[in-house]
Amino acid sequence: MRVTLSDTARQYIALFEDETGATARDCVVFEDGDDEERVVFLVKSGDMAKAIGSGGETVRNVETQLGKSVVLVEDADTPEAFVANALAPAAVYNVTVSEDDETVAYAEVDSEDTGIAIGEGGRNIAAAEKLAKRHYDIDDIQLT
């Protein structure tokens, strides 16, 4: 599946990669209301430690330079692992992808982490769904 990046996303990826030394595979900007923007970077598998940095210092530098909140999601080789990573830090036990009229990922999330997976105003699951659609053509994510 081919992902199209906006000029802004390409600029953010260049800054992210220069600052962290990690590879970003995608970048999506979300407006969370009150004119607050959040930038979600899809980080190459294995590069998450570089992206975060010691004590989170590297990702905080990126946030400062962008003037926006930054969220990192680690890429994965399978749609199931991808969905689990996109819902982190929620504890995801199992993901099953069903392909009927729509492609739906069913994610088994620890009951105590359901709120984390959904996020304030549904922002975490919305980001996970957008990334899953862009990279694995998953139409919906359902928490079980």
Steps between C-alpha positions, in 0.01 A plus 500: 500500500634840405488784752486859377664762720417870510779754470463574872529130587816470289650801680410352839655165404823672391522685832414184695764291322767772536433535873460133591702299249193273477308433178138618477281305256200731530382818665142604569393830655184498713310799630373410846279803551581835658740545205737247659681282250657162560751340266512121474817348356511140384851392599693224322498176696805489726551879501269585789780531760684747275180695443424528872854560621634473853219586741286624209737789430515453122125492443458802732748693282288418195187617684672827591614563144158420353309676778263202498437184696674198342380140511718211382368171360737217409448341157440124472510228235144373552168685529438335838830617649450841339162549670644388835786750466261778396295447818805504731555564786174309556555131571379320187482122537385398155394654169292319239432647157176407328437571132134500398333806348746704705836416647468521879769445761372364831743589778479324836603769747544463876182636661704744709662639182186555291502871585865527398432328167209733428666816631345831593216572261591186302823650372722193552274255321437756224876527438534119504213465252642762265846339498353150462293619203800666336734203541283186507165615355325423831166680510429480873651394832269348762610451860392178666 
